[in-house]
Amino acid sequence: MAETGSLRVEVVSPERVLFSGEATQVITRTLDGGEIAFLPGHISFLGALVENHTRIYLTGGAVQDLAVHGGFVEVAPDHVTILSDSAELAADIDIARARAAKQRAEEAMRGEHDATVESALRRAHARLAASGGVNEILGAKH
């Protein structure tokens, strides 16, 4: 059971449980609702996720950043579960590879726009945002 003022959070992909722990807040992005924050005591919620930079604010004050590539979020007053076909912890993201994927997708977008290329670009953006690579591209400090 979650501590008072906290949520039990799990992020699960088909390969493994990526994260399991206590948090004070989770911010993610839903399909039609934009970014949404979940706090302890949130009403029950089920939503589809898009590619995004998800942030889990841990009870100790740290933030666990993840790139989530679609899936679902299920919320109850004391827990948040993210089920994703593909998700990555920020520490596991290869920034150079994500930048290269972003560049390839942007170049492909100059031609025909299709769902595969658009999805690849959204995945690259999520990876770069979660890993701090976007900040480096913009010249900001992480």
Residue, then its C-alpha position, 0 to 999 in steps of 0.5 A: m500500500a502506498e504511503t500517505g501522500s504518495l502513489r504506488v507507480e509501475v511502468v510495465s512493458p512486455e519485456r519487463v517492469l521498467f519502474s516500480g516505486e513510490a511517487t508524489q506525482v506522475i505527469t504523462r500525455t494522453l491521446d486526446g487530453g494532452e498532458i495530465a498530472f496524477l496526484p494521490g487521491h486522483i479519481s479512477f482513470l483509464g486513458a490511451l497514451v501517445e509517445n511522450h516524456t513521462r515524469i515520475y516525481l519520487t517521494g525522495g524528491a528525485v524525478q524519474d524520466l521516461a520515454v513512453h511510446g504509446g500504451f495505456v495509463e490506469v489510475a486509482p487513488d493510491h496507484v498509477t500503472i502505465l502499460s506500454d508496448s515500448a518505454e525507456l528509462a532516461a538513463d537507457i536512452d542513447i542520445a546520439r542514436a535518438r538525434a540521428a533518428k530525429q534527423r532521419a524522420e525530419e528528412a523523410m517528412r520533407g517528402e511524403h508524410d505518413a503515419t510511420v514517419e510521424s510516429a518515428l519523429r514523435r518517438a525521437h522527440a520523446r527520447l530526447a525530451a526524457s534524456g535531456g537531449v532536447n535541452e542540449i540541442l537548444g543549448a540549455k543546461h540539463 
